[in-house]
Amino acid sequence: MTDLPLDQVRTLLAVVDEGTFDAAATALHLTPSAVSQRVKALEQRTGRVLLLRTKPVRPTESGEIVVRFARQLARLERDTRSELGMSAEGEATRVTVAVNADSLATWFLPALAKVPREPRLSFELHREDETRTAQLLREGLVMAAVTASADPVTGCSVRPLGTMRYLACAHPDFAARHLTGPLAPALAEAPVIVFDRRDGLQDTFVRRLGASGASGIRNAVPSSEGFRDAVVAGLGWGMLPEPHATPLLHTGHVISLAPSHSLDLPLYWQQWKLDSPALAAVADAVTTTARAFLR
């Protein structure tokens, strides 16, 4: 059985993280030639190309597998040092998580606040669309993710979190100007708020009502709070997550365009299959809080 020399694995990770062989060499206190030789030796052992020699370098699909292994190895090493009391005084364990914007703006930060103070943790959050957070796991960039996918990434476990409900909302004056007559064709013509060019939530809602999709008049607002504020300001209609929509509906700042229709988005927690106290503590806090906030 061919083993994976740890010095070569760690070198590959350094090249990916630093972006170039020269930068990795500086970080590892090696020569660029030594770094290149280690990567080539690892590629020969695995029989696969692991890096695309671009600027910055990018791992291939096989390279992503090795990078994910390298990060998991580093996590186990840090956890072991912590349990043995070998960590530096005051050193915190870093936990990297990919999370979608609406979760981040509603329930996810309260979840992190419930993580026990021991072991000491620091968080690095990567904001990404819920349809792409699993890809960050697959690439080894994060240890865990809130995702719309129930299919586990290789080497990861999955827990259901609940469902985020979205409601079609608009400012009353906007609705009076743009949304008279049958709703579906009106929404297909009215200005709409989207998160970014990949946001298909509004199109999905309009299609369910019977039209071909939302209007081409789109205002892209790439933050959850900004999206909400754009709807309240009357720049367009949009699908608001229920925790944002409910107080605005009560105060009359927005109205529900189709009270009997909503979009429900199931969310899942995926994380590395590691016996890691840090990951276990975060997972417990996230799933407990999600049950209180989500449907």
N, C-alpha and C positions, 0 to 999 in steps of 0.2 A: 504493500500500500504506500503510495507516495504521500509524504507529509508536506505540510506547508510551513517552511521555516518562518519563525515569528519575526525575525529581523527583516525579512523580505516583505512580509505582510504589512508590517508597520511602515516600511518605506513606501509601499504603494499608497497607503492611506495618506502619508505626508505629502506625496506628490499631488494627489487629488485635492487635498485641503489647501495646499499652498499654490497650486495652479501651474507651476512649472518645475522642472527638474532642478534648476538653479536655486529657486526659493526653498525647495525641499532640502537640498543639500545644506543650505545655510541653517535651516531649522534643526537638522539632524547632526550638524557639525561634521559633515562628510564632504567629499568632493563630488561635483556633479557626475563625474565618471563612475564613482562608486554607487551612486544612486541609480544611474542608468543600468549598471551591471546587475544590481539586485532586482530591478524590475524585469529585466530580460530573463534572468534566471528563474524568476517566479512564473513568467509566461511559458518558459520551456517546461517547467515542472507540471503546470496545469494543461499544457498543450493548447492554450488559447491566447488570443490577443486580449489584454486586459485594459489597455489605455489607447485612446485616440490621441495621437501626438499633435493636438491643436493647441492654440493659445487662448484661454487656459486649456490644459489637458482635460479630457473627459473620459470617464470609465465606460467601457463597453458593457453590454448586458452581463457578460461573465465577470467583468471587473466590478460591477455593482455588487455581485454576490460576495466577492472577496473583501470589498470595502465594508460591506455590512458585517461580515465576520470580524474584521479588524476593529470596528467600533464596538461590537459586542464583547470582544476580548478585552478591550480597554475598559469597558464598563465593569466587567467581572473583576478585573485587576483592582480598580478603584474601590469596589465594594469590599473586596477581600482585605485590602489595606485598611479600610475604615473599621471593619470588624476586628482586625488585629490591633487596632489602636495605633497604626503606623501613619495615619494621615497627619498632615501639618496642622498645627493649632489654628482653629478657625476656618479650615478648609471646608468648602461646601461641595456637595456632589451636584454636578450639572445634569439637568434632565431636559432633553430637547423634544419638543412636541409640535406637530403640525395641526393647526386648527382653523376651521373656516371662520370668516369674519363675523357672521351673525351669532355663532356660538361665543366667540370672543367678546362680543359686545353685550351679551345677555347673561349667560350662566356660567361660562368657563372660568372667569377670574374668581367669582365666589367659590368655585370648586377648589382652585389652588389655595385659596385662603384657609381652607379646611384641612389641608395636608398637615400632619403633625410636625412639630418643630424639630423633632429628632427622627431620623437623621437629618442633618442640615442640608438643605437643597437650594440650588439656584435654578431658575427656569430660563430656557431660551425658546421662545415661541416663534414658529414660522407660520405666518398667515397665508393660507392658500384655499382655493375653492375646494369644497368638500368632495368633489369628484376627482381632485388631483392630490389630495393629502396622502392617499395610499402610495402614490408614486414616489413621494419623498421617503416613505418607509422602504420602498423597494430599492431606492438608490442608496440607502444607508445614511441619509442625511439627518434623520430623526429617529428617536427610540420608540415613539408612540404617536398616534394620530387619531383625531376625530374625523371620521370618514363616512361617506354615503355608501360604501361598499361592504357587504356582508361576506364577501369572498376573502379569506385570509391571505395576506401576503406571505410568501414562503418564509417560514421561521417565525411567524407571528401568531398570536392568539387573538380572538375576536369576542367582544362582549356587546350585546345590544344596549344602547343608551336610552332610547325612546324616540319620539317623533316630534320634529319641529313643524308646527303648523304655520302656513303663510296665508295672509288675507289680502285680497285686492282692495287697495285704499286710494283715496284721492281727497284733496281739499274740496269742501263743498262748492266753492266758487268755480274751481276747475271743472268739477262734474257738471255744473250748470251750463258752462260754456261749451264743453267738448263731448259730453256723454249723454246727449238727448237721443231718444229713439232706442231701437234695439241695441242691447249692450255689446254683443260680439262685434258687429261691424263698426260700432263707435270706437271700441278699444283698438280695432285694427287701423284706425285713422288718427287717434289722439296721441299727442306727445307722451312718451313713456320714459320712466327712469330705469336704467339698468346699472348693475354694479360695474361691469366691464364688458368687453366684446364677447367673452365666453358665457355671460349670464343668459341662460335660456329660460329662466323661471317664468318671466312674463309671457314669452311666446307659448310655453306649455299651457299656461292658464287660458290664453285666448283660443288656442286650438281645442281645448276641452269644451269651450263654449260654442265651437262650430266654425270659427273663422280660421284663416290660414296662418295667423301669427300676429304679433304686436306690430305697431307702426314702425316705419323706418325713421321717424323723427325721434331720436333717442338721445337722452342726456345721460352720459356715463359719469357716475359718482362712486369712486372706488373705496368707500368706507361705509360700514353699516350705519353709523350715526349720521353721516352725511347723506346717505340714501334716504333715511327717514326724514331728515330736515328738508330735503329737496321735495319730497311728497307734500310735507306740511306747507312749504312755500308755494305750492301750486305750479311747480315746473313740469309736472307730469304725474301720471298715476304709476303705482308700483306695488309689488307684492311685499308686504311688511311681515316680518316674523311676529307671531302672536304677542310675545312679551313687549314689543315696541308698539304694536297696533292697539292693544287693549286700553292703555291709559289715554291715548289720543282719541279713540272712539268715545270714551266716557266724557272727555272735555269738549268734544265737537270739533277738534282741530282737523279731523279727517272723517270721512264716512266710508262704510263698507260698500263696495260696488256690487257685490253679489253675496249677500249674507248666507245663502244656502250653499255656496261653493267655496272651497278652500283647496290648497295644495298641502299635502303632508309629506315631509321629507324624513324618512328613517335615518337615524344616525347610529354609528357604531364606534367603539373604542378598540383600536388595534394596537398591540405593543409586541415588542420582542419577547420570545419565550425564554426568559432568563429568570433565574431565582435571585432577583435583585430587590432588596428591601426598599430602595428608592422608588423603583417602578411600581412595586406593590402598593406603597403608600399613596402614590399619585392616582393609580387606578381605582383604589377604594374610594378616595375623595371624589373623583370625577363621576363614577357610576352612582354614588349616593346622591350627589347634587343634581345630576341629570334627571334622576327619578323624580325629584321635587319640582324641576322646572319644565321638563318635557312631558309630552303626552305618552 
